[in-house]
Every structure is written in structure tokens, then in C-alpha cells.
């Protein structure tokens, strides 16, 4: 049973063009379909991690201080 979707002539031409075009390893650029690859990380993940660690530490401190009191 063939489950492949049939391609139009234009889609087939575009596919062959993409497959036959050699990759430029000297000047690689992210695909237009991947805008997240174009911008560098801004460091927000470190701020989020630090906030979560501080909140966890504070909650543990409050838990043990309540148990020891």
C-alpha cells in the first residue's frame, strides 16, 4: 500500500532543486523555517534556573525552620 502523498510538478521541481544544490559549508546560514536558529540565546534560562533554585532553597529553609521551632 502506497501512503506517499503525490506531489505537484512544482513541488517535485523544488524538491529536486533542494536535493541537488550543494551545501555551502563555508557560509552556513539557518533555514528560513527556523527563526529560532537565527537569534542567539539571551541568557534568560540562567535567570529562570537561578530563580527556581533560590525559591526551592527558601521553601526548604522555611520547612525546616517550621519543623525545628
C-alpha positions in Angstrom: 0.0 0.0 0.0 1.5 3.3 -1.0 0.9 6.1 1.5 3.1 8.7 -0.1 1.3 11.9 -0.9 1.6 12.8 -4.6 3.5 16.0 -5.3 2.6 18.6 -7.9 5.2 19.2 -10.7 6.2 22.5 -9.0 6.7 20.7 -5.6 8.7 17.9 -7.3 10.9 20.5 -9.1 11.5 22.4 -5.8 12.4 19.2 -4.1 14.9 18.2 -6.8 16.4 21.7 -6.7 16.9 21.5 -3.0 18.4 18.0 -3.1 20.8 18.8 -6.0 22.0 22.1 -4.6 25.4 21.5 -2.8 25.5 22.7 0.8 27.6 25.8 1.5 29.8 24.8 4.4 31.9 27.9 4.3 28.9 30.3 4.9 26.2 28.3 6.6 23.0 30.1 7.4 20.0 28.9 9.3 16.9 28.0 7.3 14.1 30.5 7.0 11.9 27.9 8.5 14.0 28.0 11.7 13.9 31.6 13.0 15.0 30.4 16.5 18.3 29.4 14.9 19.0 33.0 13.8 19.0 34.7 17.2 21.4 33.8 20.0 20.2 32.8 23.4 19.9 35.8 25.7 20.6 34.1 29.0 17.0 34.0 30.3 17.3 30.3 31.0 20.0 31.0 33.6 17.9 33.6 35.3 14.9 31.2 35.4 17.2 28.5 36.8 18.6 30.7 39.5 15.2 31.9 40.5 13.9 28.3 40.8 16.9 27.3 42.9 16.5 30.3 45.2 12.8 29.7 45.6 13.4 26.0 46.3 16.1 26.9 48.9 13.8 29.3 50.6 11.0 26.8 50.7 13.3 24.1 52.2 14.6 26.7 54.8 11.0 27.6 55.8 10.0 23.9 56.0 12.9 23.0 58.3 12.6 26.2 60.4 8.9 25.4 61.0 9.7 21.8 62.0 12.5 22.8 64.4 10.5 25.5 66.0 
